Amino acid sequence: MTLALTPLISLIAGILILVVPRLLNYIVAIYLIVIGLVGIFGTGNFNLRF
């Protein structure tokens, strides 16, 4: 069974933004940092579908 992380992360982020709107800046910053790190270093041995 393969779990696509992007839709799950998006759903959780959307719910958190609705509950606590101030989290938007942190969620966007963390997302950009993670995507940048994955882009630089690759996914290595992980089999994640982004």
N, C-alpha and C positions, 0 to 999 in steps of 0.2 A: 504494500500500500504506500503510495507516494502522497506526501502532504505538501502542497504548495504554500510556502510561508507568506508570500506577499499579500494574498487576500486576507489571511488570518491577522497579520500585523495591521493591515489597513482597517479592518473591522474594529480591532481593539483600540487603535489610535482614534478612530472616529467616535467611539463611545466615550473615551476619556476626554476628548475635546468638548463633547457636548456637556459632560458633567463638570469639568474644570477647564474653562476656556483659556486660562493662563498657561496651561500645559502646551498649547499650540507651539510656542517658540521652542520649547525643549524637545518636543516630539519631532518637529521638522529638523532641528539641529542634529539630533541623534540619528535620524534617518539619513541625512546627508553624509554624516561621518561614516556610518556603516556602509553605505553604497560606495563612497569614495575608497574606503579600505578594501572592500571586495574588488573594486575595479583595479586597484594598485596591486594587491597581492593575489588576486584570484581566489577561487573557493578551495583550492588545495585538494584534499581527499574527500571533502564533503560533496554530497550529491543534492544540492539545493537547486530548486527551479525558481529563478527570479525572472 
